[in-house]
Amino acid sequence: MLRSTFENGDLVLSYLDFEGEGRPVVALHAYWMEASTWAELAEALGPEYRLVALDQRGHGRSSKPDDLSWEGYIDDLGKFLDHLGIDEPVVLIGNSLGGTVAFRFAARFPEHVAAMVIEESPAVYTGALDFMRPWSGEFSNRADLEAAVGERLLWSVEPSIRRTEEGWTLVFSPEKLADAKLGLNGDYWEDWLATTHPVLLIRGSESQAVDGAHLAEMAARRPNTRLETFQAGHVIHHDLPDEFAAAVRSFLASAAPPEPESQK
């Protein structure tokens, strides 16, 4: 696993290259998470697939600009592919925020996409993330920070916890992300329906973030889309990593087979 960076204007964006030798797969994390969330999937897909995962702007080790818009996220993905020098259509995998970035990118640049795995990513964004706001600032000890986040979501922020001279904090800004979420709300059906790339749409039956009926409608309305449901929450690749990886492998075997040299 190699940690590296590239620049997009004034931003420095960090990513993990899990260094497989096969077909490239670009993975995009959910809100407030980071690239390391894809480590288990990268191991499961290698060596037939080379998974690279971006710390999206505002997250992980990447720059924390004020611009946390869809346009910014989509532009970063395009610059990421340019930086990687990939000259073939790629597989995009995204969870929640990352999945919507993926299919909105595909709507604009379909020639760069071979197939997509969309995990719990809606076509319509509503609501707020005000529950994140108490996570903000410096905490005198780690236990206080963990208590503010709560047991249910603690696992999702653990990679982002940092110790500073003042105490303990999160590497991202909960206030900034909560504010930015309001600007992400909108109807993106047009982008979802704009392409016909093979798509595996994955939902968690216990998710509290996305309505299952909405995801079923997304699958029904878009051609070449397979819906799979797992008894899991919003982040299936965390809750059921083996089952998630098996579903992705099965899908990619037909939608984006490994390159011949990686099968030797």
Secondary structure, DSSP 8 states (H G I E B T S, - for coil): -EEEEEEETTEEEEEEE---SSEEEEEE--TT--GGGGHHHHHHHTTTEEEEEE--TTSTTS---S--SHHHHHHHHHHHHHHHT--S-EEEEEETHHHHHHHHHHHH-GGGEEEEEEES--SEE-S--GGGGGG-S-BSSHHHHHHHH-TTTHHHHGGGEEE-SSSEEESS-HHHHHHHHHHH-EE-HHHHTS----EEEEEETT-SSS-HHHHHHHHHHSTTEEEEEESS-S-HHHHSHHHHHHHHHHHHHHHS---GGGG-
